[in-house]
Amino acid sequence: MGARGFGELEAVVIERIWDRLEKTTVREVFDGLAAEREIAYTTVMSTMDNLHRKGWLERERVGKAYAYWPTLSREEYSARLMREALGSGGRSELVLAHFVEQMSAEESEGLRAALRKLTGGKRS
């Protein structure tokens, strides 16, 4: 499952599913999308089935329909994208240095907190 594997409509659908924070059906996603754009129910159903086949969604049968939920959170997906960028953007230490240079003070503190958590609070 490649992290960059979303088509345009797949990205819209997975965002809707992440926003719901609970299992959701094709009908629920369709109703939200249909309020904003012209789209067929079967298009949403096919898109969600494609996301399931690609490993981005899990599902279980609920009556005659399926309930879907994401296999990764939005944050886990973003972390996977960052990992791919770090691994494919040249020298990883330089990519990381340039990334850190662009962080705000708040983001930088968040990174420090995450590193402290991962290292058990040890200072380096």
N, CA, C and O atoms as a GROMACS GRO file, in nm:
protein
  496
    1MET      N    1   0.085  -0.117   0.000
    1MET     CA    2   0.000   0.000   0.000
    1MET      C    3   0.089   0.123   0.000
    1MET      O    4   0.151   0.154   0.102
    2GLY      N    5   0.098   0.192  -0.112
    2GLY     CA    6   0.178   0.314  -0.121
    2GLY      C    7   0.102   0.431  -0.064
    2GLY      O    8  -0.018   0.445  -0.089
    3ALA      N    9   0.169   0.515   0.010
    3ALA     CA   10   0.101   0.625   0.078
    3ALA      C   11   0.047   0.728  -0.020
    3ALA      O   12  -0.051   0.796   0.010
    4ARG      N   13   0.109   0.740  -0.135
    4ARG     CA   14   0.061   0.840  -0.232
    4ARG      C   15  -0.046   0.782  -0.322
    4ARG      O   16  -0.074   0.838  -0.428
    5GLY      N   17  -0.107   0.672  -0.282
    5GLY     CA   18  -0.197   0.597  -0.367
    5GLY      C   19  -0.338   0.647  -0.381
    5GLY      O   20  -0.424   0.569  -0.422
    6PHE      N   21  -0.369   0.773  -0.350
    6PHE     CA   22  -0.505   0.822  -0.363
    6PHE      C   23  -0.526   0.896  -0.494
    6PHE      O   24  -0.445   0.981  -0.532
    7GLY      N   25  -0.635   0.863  -0.562
    7GLY     CA   26  -0.680   0.944  -0.673
    7GLY      C   27  -0.756   1.064  -0.617
    7GLY      O   28  -0.773   1.075  -0.495
    8GLU      N   29  -0.802   1.153  -0.704
    8GLU     CA   30  -0.868   1.275  -0.658
    8GLU      C   31  -0.992   1.246  -0.574
    8GLU      O   32  -1.006   1.299  -0.464
    9LEU      N   33  -1.082   1.162  -0.625
    9LEU     CA   34  -1.204   1.131  -0.551
    9LEU      C   35  -1.173   1.045  -0.429
    9LEU      O   36  -1.236   1.060  -0.325
   10GLU      N   37  -1.076   0.955  -0.440
   10GLU     CA   38  -1.036   0.875  -0.325
   10GLU      C   39  -0.991   0.964  -0.210
   10GLU      O   40  -1.024   0.939  -0.094
   11ALA      N   41  -0.915   1.068  -0.242
   11ALA     CA   42  -0.868   1.161  -0.139
   11ALA      C   43  -0.985   1.232  -0.071
   11ALA      O   44  -0.985   1.248   0.051
   12VAL      N   45  -1.084   1.274  -0.147
   12VAL     CA   46  -1.201   1.340  -0.091
   12VAL      C   47  -1.277   1.243   0.000
   12VAL      O   48  -1.318   1.280   0.110
   13VAL      N   49  -1.295   1.121  -0.046
   13VAL     CA   50  -1.370   1.022   0.031
   13VAL      C   51  -1.296   0.985   0.161
   13VAL      O   52  -1.358   0.981   0.267
   14ILE      N   53  -1.166   0.960   0.153
   14ILE     CA   54  -1.093   0.921   0.274
   14ILE      C   55  -1.093   1.037   0.374
   14ILE      O   56  -1.098   1.013   0.495
   15GLU      N   57  -1.086   1.161   0.327
   15GLU     CA   58  -1.094   1.277   0.417
   15GLU      C   59  -1.228   1.278   0.491
   15GLU      O   60  -1.234   1.304   0.611
   16ARG      N   61  -1.336   1.250   0.418
   16ARG     CA   62  -1.469   1.244   0.481
   16ARG      C   63  -1.474   1.136   0.587
   16ARG      O   64  -1.530   1.156   0.695
   17ILE      N   65  -1.415   1.023   0.557
   17ILE     CA   66  -1.417   0.911   0.652
   17ILE      C   67  -1.332   0.946   0.774
   17ILE      O   68  -1.374   0.917   0.887
   18TRP      N   69  -1.215   1.006   0.754
   18TRP     CA   70  -1.134   1.050   0.869
   18TRP      C   71  -1.212   1.150   0.954
   18TRP      O   72  -1.205   1.145   1.077
   19ASP      N   73  -1.283   1.241   0.891
   19ASP     CA   74  -1.358   1.343   0.965
   19ASP      C   75  -1.469   1.282   1.051
   19ASP      O   76  -1.503   1.338   1.156
   20ARG      N   77  -1.526   1.171   1.010
   20ARG     CA   78  -1.639   1.111   1.081
   20ARG      C   79  -1.598   1.047   1.214
   20ARG      O   80  -1.679   1.042   1.306
   21LEU      N   81  -1.476   0.999   1.227
   21LEU     CA   82  -1.425   0.939   1.350
   21LEU      C   83  -1.506   0.817   1.398
   21LEU      O   84  -1.501   0.782   1.516
   22GLU      N   85  -1.578   0.755   1.307
   22GLU     CA   86  -1.652   0.633   1.339
   22GLU      C   87  -1.677   0.555   1.211
   22GLU      O   88  -1.658   0.607   1.101
   23LYS      N   89  -1.719   0.432   1.226
   23LYS     CA   90  -1.752   0.352   1.108
   23LYS      C   91  -1.860   0.425   1.028
   23LYS      O   92  -1.948   0.489   1.085
   24THR      N   93  -1.851   0.415   0.897
   24THR     CA   94  -1.944   0.489   0.813
   24THR      C   95  -1.985   0.404   0.693
   24THR      O   96  -1.915   0.310   0.655
   25THR      N   97  -2.097   0.437   0.635
   25THR     CA   98  -2.148   0.363   0.520
   25THR      C   99  -2.132   0.446   0.392
   25THR      O  100  -2.106   0.566   0.397
   26VAL      N  101  -2.148   0.380   0.281
   26VAL     CA  102  -2.145   0.449   0.152
   26VAL      C  103  -2.254   0.557   0.151
   26VAL      O  104  -2.230   0.668   0.104
   27ARG      N  105  -2.371   0.525   0.203
   27ARG     CA  106  -2.483   0.620   0.202
   27ARG      C  107  -2.446   0.747   0.278
   27ARG      O  108  -2.477   0.857   0.232
   28GLU      N  109  -2.380   0.733   0.392
   28GLU     CA  110  -2.344   0.850   0.472
   28GLU      C  111  -2.242   0.938   0.398
   28GLU      O  112  -2.252   1.060   0.399
   29VAL      N  113  -2.144   0.875   0.336
   29VAL     CA  114  -2.045   0.952   0.260
   29VAL      C  115  -2.111   1.014   0.138
   29VAL      O  116  -2.088   1.132   0.107
   30PHE      N  117  -2.193   0.936   0.068
   30PHE     CA  118  -2.263   0.987  -0.049
   30PHE      C  119  -2.350   1.108  -0.014
   30PHE      O  120  -2.346   1.210  -0.084
   31ASP      N  121  -2.427   1.098   0.094
   31ASP     CA  122  -2.516   1.210   0.132
   31ASP      C  123  -2.437   1.338   0.155
   31ASP      O  124  -2.480   1.446   0.114
   32GLY      N  125  -2.322   1.327   0.219
   32GLY     CA  126  -2.239   1.445   0.241
   32GLY      C  127  -2.183   1.503   0.113
   32GLY      O  128  -2.183   1.625   0.093
   33LEU      N  129  -2.136   1.416   0.025
   33LEU     CA  130  -2.080   1.462  -0.102
   33LEU      C  131  -2.187   1.518  -0.195
   33LEU      O  132  -2.165   1.619  -0.262
   34ALA      N  133  -2.303   1.451  -0.200
   34ALA     CA  134  -2.410   1.491  -0.291
   34ALA      C  135  -2.464   1.629  -0.255
   34ALA      O  136  -2.520   1.698  -0.340
   35ALA      N  137  -2.448   1.670  -0.130
   35ALA     CA  138  -2.494   1.803  -0.089
   35ALA      C  139  -2.404   1.912  -0.147
   35ALA      O  140  -2.443   2.029  -0.151
   36GLU      N  141  -2.283   1.875  -0.192
   36GLU     CA  142  -2.186   1.973  -0.242
   36GLU      C  143  -2.156   1.961  -0.390
   36GLU      O  144  -2.110   2.057  -0.452
   37ARG      N  145  -2.182   1.845  -0.448
   37ARG     CA  146  -2.148   1.823  -0.588
   37ARG      C  147  -2.240   1.719  -0.648
   37ARG      O  148  -2.305   1.642  -0.577
   38GLU      N  149  -2.243   1.717  -0.778
   38GLU     CA  150  -2.322   1.615  -0.846
   38GLU      C  151  -2.237   1.488  -0.854
   38GLU      O  152  -2.129   1.488  -0.913
   39ILE      N  153  -2.287   1.382  -0.792
   39ILE     CA  154  -2.213   1.256  -0.788
   39ILE      C  155  -2.311   1.141  -0.774
   39ILE      O  156  -2.415   1.155  -0.709
   40ALA      N  157  -2.279   1.029  -0.835
   40ALA     CA  158  -2.366   0.912  -0.829
   40ALA      C  159  -2.331   0.826  -0.708
   40ALA      O  160  -2.214   0.816  -0.668
   41TYR      N  161  -2.432   0.766  -0.650
   41TYR     CA  162  -2.412   0.675  -0.536
   41TYR      C  163  -2.314   0.565  -0.574
   41TYR      O  164  -2.226   0.530  -0.496
   42THR      N  165  -2.330   0.510  -0.695
   42THR     CA  166  -2.242   0.399  -0.737
   42THR      C  167  -2.097   0.443  -0.751
   42THR      O  168  -2.006   0.362  -0.734
   43THR      N  169  -2.074   0.570  -0.782
   43THR     CA  170  -1.937   0.621  -0.790
   43THR      C  171  -1.873   0.622  -0.652
   43THR      O  172  -1.757   0.584  -0.636
   44VAL      N  173  -1.949   0.665  -0.552
   44VAL     CA  174  -1.898   0.664  -0.414
   44VAL      C  175  -1.875   0.520  -0.369
   44VAL      O  176  -1.773   0.490  -0.307
   45MET      N  177  -1.969   0.432  -0.401
   45MET     CA  178  -1.956   0.291  -0.363
   45MET      C  179  -1.831   0.229  -0.426
   45MET      O  180  -1.756   0.158  -0.359
   46SER      N  181  -1.810   0.254  -0.554
   46SER     CA  182  -1.692   0.200  -0.623
   46SER      C  183  -1.563   0.257  -0.564
   46SER      O  184  -1.464   0.185  -0.549
   47THR      N  185  -1.564   0.384  -0.532
   47THR     CA  186  -1.445   0.448  -0.475
   47THR      C  187  -1.411   0.387  -0.339
   47THR      O  188  -1.295   0.358  -0.311
   48MET      N  189  -1.513   0.367  -0.256
   48MET     CA  190  -1.488   0.308  -0.125
   48MET      C  191  -1.444   0.162  -0.138
   48MET      O  192  -1.361   0.116  -0.060
   49ASP      N  193  -1.499   0.091  -0.233
   49ASP     CA  194  -1.455  -0.046  -0.258
   49ASP      C  195  -1.309  -0.048  -0.305
   49ASP      O  196  -1.232  -0.134  -0.262
   50ASN      N  197  -1.272   0.046  -0.391
   50ASN     CA  198  -1.133   0.056  -0.436
   50ASN      C  199  -1.039   0.084  -0.318
   50ASN      O  200  -0.932   0.024  -0.308
   51LEU      N  201  -1.079   0.174  -0.230
   51LEU     CA  202  -0.998   0.204  -0.112
   51LEU      C  203  -0.984   0.081  -0.022
   51LEU      O  204  -0.880   0.060   0.041
   52HIS      N  205  -1.088   0.001  -0.016
   52HIS     CA  206  -1.083  -0.123   0.061
   52HIS      C  207  -0.985  -0.221  -0.005
   52HIS      O  208  -0.900  -0.280   0.063
   53ARG      N  209  -0.996  -0.238  -0.135
   53ARG     CA  210  -0.906  -0.331  -0.206
   53ARG      C  211  -0.761  -0.288  -0.196
   53ARG      O  212  -0.671  -0.372  -0.192
   54LYS      N  213  -0.736  -0.157  -0.192
   54LYS     CA  214  -0.599  -0.105  -0.180
   54LYS      C  215  -0.546  -0.111  -0.036
   54LYS      O  216  -0.428  -0.084  -0.013
   55GLY      N  217  -0.632  -0.147   0.058
   55GLY     CA  218  -0.588  -0.160   0.196
   55GLY      C  219  -0.604  -0.035   0.282
   55GLY      O  220  -0.559  -0.033   0.396
   56TRP      N  221  -0.667   0.070   0.229
   56TRP     CA  222  -0.685   0.194   0.304
   56TRP      C  223  -0.806   0.189   0.395
   56TRP      O  224  -0.812   0.262   0.495
   57LEU      N  225  -0.904   0.105   0.362
   57LEU     CA  226  -1.026   0.091   0.443
   57LEU      C  227  -1.048  -0.055   0.480
   57LEU      O  228  -1.017  -0.146   0.403
   58GLU      N  229  -1.102  -0.076   0.599
   58GLU     CA  230  -1.154  -0.206   0.641
   58GLU      C  231  -1.305  -0.194   0.633
   58GLU      O  232  -1.360  -0.084   0.629
   59ARG      N  233  -1.371  -0.309   0.631
   59ARG     CA  234  -1.517  -0.304   0.628
   59ARG      C  235  -1.576  -0.429   0.691
   59ARG      O  236  -1.512  -0.533   0.702
   60GLU      N  237  -1.703  -0.414   0.732
   60GLU     CA  238  -1.779  -0.528   0.783
   60GLU      C  239  -1.922  -0.511   0.734
   60GLU      O  240  -1.972  -0.400   0.719
   61ARG      N  241  -1.985  -0.623   0.710
   61ARG     CA  242  -2.123  -0.619   0.662
   61ARG      C  243  -2.215  -0.583   0.778
   61ARG      O  244  -2.207  -0.640   0.887
   62VAL      N  245  -2.304  -0.487   0.751
   62VAL     CA  246  -2.406  -0.446   0.847
   62VAL      C  247  -2.537  -0.449   0.770
   62VAL      O  248  -2.568  -0.356   0.695
   63GLY      N  249  -2.614  -0.554   0.788
   63GLY     CA  250  -2.735  -0.571   0.709
   63GLY      C  251  -2.698  -0.597   0.564
   63GLY      O  252  -2.620  -0.688   0.534
   64LYS      N  253  -2.753  -0.518   0.474
   64LYS     CA  254  -2.723  -0.534   0.332
   64LYS      C  255  -2.606  -0.448   0.286
   64LYS      O  256  -2.561  -0.460   0.172
   65ALA      N  257  -2.558  -0.362   0.374
   65ALA     CA  258  -2.450  -0.269   0.337
   65ALA      C  259  -2.323  -0.304   0.412
   65ALA      O  260  -2.320  -0.397   0.493
   66TYR      N  261  -2.218  -0.229   0.384
   66TYR     CA  262  -2.093  -0.240   0.458
   66TYR      C  263  -2.072  -0.113   0.539
   66TYR      O  264  -2.110  -0.003   0.498
   67ALA      N  265  -2.010  -0.130   0.655
   67ALA     CA  266  -1.960  -0.017   0.733
   67ALA      C  267  -1.810  -0.016   0.712
   67ALA      O  268  -1.745  -0.120   0.721
   68TYR      N  269  -1.754   0.101   0.686
   68TYR     CA  270  -1.612   0.116   0.655
   68TYR      C  271  -1.543   0.199   0.763
   68TYR      O  272  -1.605   0.283   0.828
   69TRP      N  273  -1.414   0.175   0.780
   69TRP     CA  274  -1.331   0.257   0.867
   69TRP      C  275  -1.189   0.253   0.813
   69TRP      O  276  -1.149   0.156   0.749
   70PRO      N  277  -1.111   0.358   0.837
   70PRO     CA  278  -0.975   0.366   0.782
   70PRO      C  279  -0.879   0.273   0.854
   70PRO      O  280  -0.893   0.248   0.974
   71THR      N  281  -0.780   0.222   0.781
   71THR     CA  282  -0.677   0.137   0.841
   71THR      C  283  -0.568   0.221   0.906
   71THR      O  284  -0.495   0.172   0.992
   72LEU      N  285  -0.556   0.346   0.864
   72LEU     CA  286  -0.462   0.440   0.923
   72LEU      C  287  -0.535   0.569   0.958
   72LEU      O  288  -0.628   0.610   0.888
   73SER      N  289  -0.494   0.632   1.066
   73SER     CA  290  -0.548   0.764   1.097
   73SER      C  291  -0.488   0.865   0.999
   73SER      O  292  -0.391   0.836   0.929
   74ARG      N  293  -0.546   0.983   0.995
   74ARG     CA  294  -0.492   1.091   0.912
   74ARG      C  295  -0.346   1.119   0.950
   74ARG      O  296  -0.263   1.143   0.863
   75GLU      N  297  -0.317   1.116   1.079
   75GLU     CA  298  -0.182   1.143   1.127
   75GLU      C  299  -0.084   1.032   1.088
   75GLU      O  300   0.030   1.060   1.051
   76GLU      N  301  -0.129   0.908   1.096
   76GLU     CA  302  -0.043   0.796   1.053
   76GLU      C  303  -0.015   0.803   0.903
   76GLU      O  304   0.097   0.775   0.858
   77TYR      N  305  -0.116   0.840   0.827
   77TYR     CA  306  -0.099   0.857   0.682
   77TYR      C  307   0.002   0.969   0.654
   77TYR      O  308   0.091   0.953   0.571
   78SER      N  309  -0.012   1.082   0.724
   78SER     CA  310   0.080   1.194   0.704
   78SER      C  311   0.223   1.153   0.741
   78SER      O  312   0.318   1.190   0.672
   79ALA      N  313   0.237   1.078   0.848
   79ALA     CA  314   0.369   1.030   0.888
   79ALA      C  315   0.429   0.939   0.780
   79ALA      O  316   0.549   0.944   0.754
   80ARG      N  317   0.346   0.857   0.718
   80ARG     CA  318   0.395   0.770   0.610
   80ARG      C  319   0.442   0.854   0.492
   80ARG      O  320   0.544   0.823   0.431
   81LEU      N  321   0.367   0.958   0.458
   81LEU     CA  322   0.410   1.047   0.349
   81LEU      C  323   0.544   1.112   0.383
   81LEU      O  324   0.633   1.122   0.298
   82MET      N  325   0.558   1.157   0.508
   82MET     CA  326   0.684   1.220   0.551
   82MET      C  327   0.798   1.120   0.542
   82MET      O  328   0.909   1.155   0.500
   83ARG      N  329   0.773   0.996   0.581
   83ARG     CA  330   0.876   0.891   0.575
   83ARG      C  331   0.918   0.868   0.430
   83ARG      O  332   1.037   0.855   0.400
   84GLU      N  333   0.820   0.861   0.338
   84GLU     CA  334   0.851   0.842   0.197
   84GLU      C  335   0.933   0.959   0.143
   84GLU      O  336   1.029   0.939   0.068
   85ALA      N  337   0.895   1.081   0.181
   85ALA     CA  338   0.968   1.199   0.135
   85ALA      C  339   1.111   1.198   0.189
   85ALA      O  340   1.206   1.230   0.116
   86LEU      N  341   1.127   1.162   0.314
   86LEU     CA  342   1.260   1.156   0.374
   86LEU      C  343   1.348   1.053   0.304
   86LEU      O  344   1.467   1.075   0.284
   87GLY      N  345   1.287   0.941   0.265
   87GLY     CA  346   1.364   0.834   0.201
   87GLY      C  347   1.390   0.854   0.053
   87GLY      O  348   1.475   0.786  -0.004
   88SER      N  349   1.317   0.946  -0.010
   88SER     CA  350   1.331   0.958  -0.155
   88SER      C  351   1.376   1.096  -0.201
   88SER      O  352   1.378   1.125  -0.321
   89GLY      N  353   1.412   1.182  -0.106
   89GLY     CA  354   1.443   1.320  -0.142
   89GLY      C  355   1.590   1.356  -0.142
   89GLY      O  356   1.624   1.473  -0.128
   90GLY      N  357   1.676   1.259  -0.157
   90GLY     CA  358   1.820   1.287  -0.153
   90GLY      C  359   1.876   1.243  -0.020
   90GLY      O  360   1.831   1.144   0.038
   91ARG      N  361   1.975   1.316   0.028
   91ARG     CA  362   2.039   1.280   0.156
   91ARG      C  363   1.942   1.307   0.270
   91ARG      O  364   1.904   1.422   0.294
   92SER      N  365   1.903   1.203   0.338
   92SER     CA  366   1.796   1.215   0.438
   92SER      C  367   1.830   1.314   0.549
   92SER      O  368   1.740   1.382   0.599
   93GLU      N  369   1.957   1.323   0.590
   93GLU     CA  370   1.991   1.417   0.697
   93GLU      C  371   1.973   1.562   0.651
   93GLU      O  372   1.938   1.648   0.731
   94LEU      N  373   1.998   1.589   0.522
   94LEU     CA  374   1.977   1.724   0.470
   94LEU      C  375   1.828   1.754   0.452
   94LEU      O  376   1.782   1.864   0.481
   95VAL      N  377   1.754   1.655   0.404
   95VAL     CA  378   1.609   1.673   0.390
   95VAL      C  379   1.549   1.704   0.527
   95VAL      O  380   1.469   1.796   0.540
   96LEU      N  381   1.589   1.628   0.628
   96LEU     CA  382   1.538   1.648   0.762
   96LEU      C  383   1.579   1.786   0.817
   96LEU      O  384   1.498   1.854   0.880
   97ALA      N  385   1.703   1.826   0.794
   97ALA     CA  386   1.749   1.957   0.840
   97ALA      C  387   1.668   2.070   0.775
   97ALA      O  388   1.628   2.164   0.843
   98HIS      N  389   1.644   2.060   0.645
   98HIS     CA  390   1.564   2.163   0.576
   98HIS      C  391   1.420   2.164   0.628
   98HIS      O  392   1.359   2.270   0.641
   99PHE      N  393   1.367   2.047   0.656
   99PHE     CA  394   1.232   2.038   0.709
   99PHE      C  395   1.223   2.107   0.846
   99PHE      O  396   1.132   2.186   0.870
  100VAL      N  397   1.317   2.078   0.933
  100VAL     CA  398   1.318   2.136   1.068
  100VAL      C  399   1.337   2.287   1.062
  100VAL      O  400   1.277   2.360   1.141
  101GLU      N  401   1.418   2.336   0.968
  101GLU     CA  402   1.439   2.481   0.953
  101GLU      C  403   1.308   2.554   0.921
  101GLU      O  404   1.293   2.671   0.957
  102GLN      N  405   1.216   2.487   0.856
  102GLN     CA  406   1.091   2.550   0.814
  102GLN      C  407   0.981   2.543   0.920
  102GLN      O  408   0.872   2.597   0.900
  103MET      N  409   1.009   2.478   1.033
  103MET     CA  410   0.908   2.462   1.138
  103MET      C  411   0.886   2.591   1.216
  103MET      O  412   0.978   2.671   1.235
  104SER      N  413   0.763   2.609   1.259
  104SER     CA  414   0.733   2.720   1.350
  104SER      C  415   0.784   2.681   1.489
  104SER      O  416   0.820   2.566   1.513
  105ALA      N  417   0.786   2.778   1.580
  105ALA     CA  418   0.829   2.750   1.717
  105ALA      C  419   0.738   2.646   1.782
  105ALA      O  420   0.786   2.560   1.856
  106GLU      N  421   0.609   2.654   1.756
  106GLU     CA  422   0.513   2.559   1.812
  106GLU      C  423   0.538   2.418   1.757
  106GLU      O  424   0.536   2.320   1.832
  107GLU      N  425   0.561   2.408   1.626
  107GLU     CA  426   0.590   2.277   1.565
  107GLU      C  427   0.721   2.221   1.618
  107GLU      O  428   0.732   2.100   1.642
  108SER      N  429   0.819   2.307   1.635
  108SER     CA  430   0.949   2.266   1.687
  108SER      C  431   0.936   2.210   1.828
  108SER      O  432   0.997   2.109   1.862
  109GLU      N  433   0.856   2.276   1.910
  109GLU     CA  434   0.832   2.225   2.046
  109GLU      C  435   0.758   2.093   2.041
  109GLU      O  436   0.786   2.004   2.122
  110GLY      N  437   0.666   2.077   1.950
  110GLY     CA  438   0.596   1.949   1.933
  110GLY      C  439   0.691   1.838   1.896
  110GLY      O  440   0.679   1.725   1.944
  111LEU      N  441   0.788   1.870   1.809
  111LEU     CA  442   0.890   1.771   1.771
  111LEU      C  443   0.975   1.734   1.892
  111LEU      O  444   1.003   1.616   1.914
  112ARG      N  445   1.016   1.834   1.969
  112ARG     CA  446   1.094   1.806   2.091
  112ARG      C  447   1.017   1.717   2.187
  112ARG      O  448   1.073   1.624   2.245
  113ALA      N  449   0.890   1.745   2.205
  113ALA     CA  450   0.806   1.665   2.295
  113ALA      C  451   0.795   1.522   2.245
  113ALA      O  452   0.802   1.427   2.323
  114ALA      N  453   0.778   1.506   2.115
  114ALA     CA  454   0.768   1.370   2.058
  114ALA      C  455   0.899   1.295   2.077
  114ALA      O  456   0.898   1.176   2.110
  115LEU      N  457   1.012   1.363   2.057
  115LEU     CA  458   1.143   1.298   2.076
  115LEU      C  459   1.165   1.261   2.222
  115LEU      O  460   1.217   1.154   2.252
  116ARG      N  461   1.124   1.350   2.314
  116ARG     CA  462   1.138   1.318   2.458
  116ARG      C  463   1.054   1.195   2.493
  116ARG      O  464   1.098   1.109   2.569
  117LYS      N  465   0.935   1.187   2.436
  117LYS     CA  466   0.848   1.074   2.463
  117LYS      C  467   0.910   0.944   2.410
  117LYS      O  468   0.905   0.841   2.477
  118LEU      N  469   0.968   0.951   2.292
  118LEU     CA  470   1.028   0.832   2.231
  118LEU      C  471   1.157   0.788   2.303
  118LEU      O  472   1.191   0.670   2.304
  119THR      N  473   1.226   0.882   2.363
  119THR     CA  474   1.352   0.849   2.431
  119THR      C  475   1.333   0.836   2.582
  119THR      O  476   1.432   0.828   2.655
  120GLY      N  477   1.211   0.835   2.628
  120GLY     CA  478   1.184   0.820   2.770
  120GLY      C  479   1.217   0.942   2.852
  120GLY      O  480   1.245   0.931   2.972
  121GLY      N  481   1.215   1.059   2.790
  121GLY     CA  482   1.240   1.183   2.862
  121GLY      C  483   1.385   1.219   2.877
  121GLY      O  484   1.418   1.320   2.939
  122LYS      N  485   1.474   1.137   2.822
  122LYS     CA  486   1.618   1.164   2.832
  122LYS      C  487   1.654   1.287   2.748
  122LYS      O  488   1.602   1.305   2.638
  123ARG      N  489   1.741   1.370   2.799
  123ARG     CA  490   1.792   1.487   2.724
  123ARG      C  491   1.922   1.447   2.657
  123ARG      O  492   2.002   1.372   2.713
  124SER      N  493   1.942   1.497   2.536
  124SER     CA  494   2.069   1.468   2.468
  124SER      C  495   2.156   1.589   2.456
  124SER      O  496   2.266   1.581   2.402
   0.00000   0.00000   0.00000
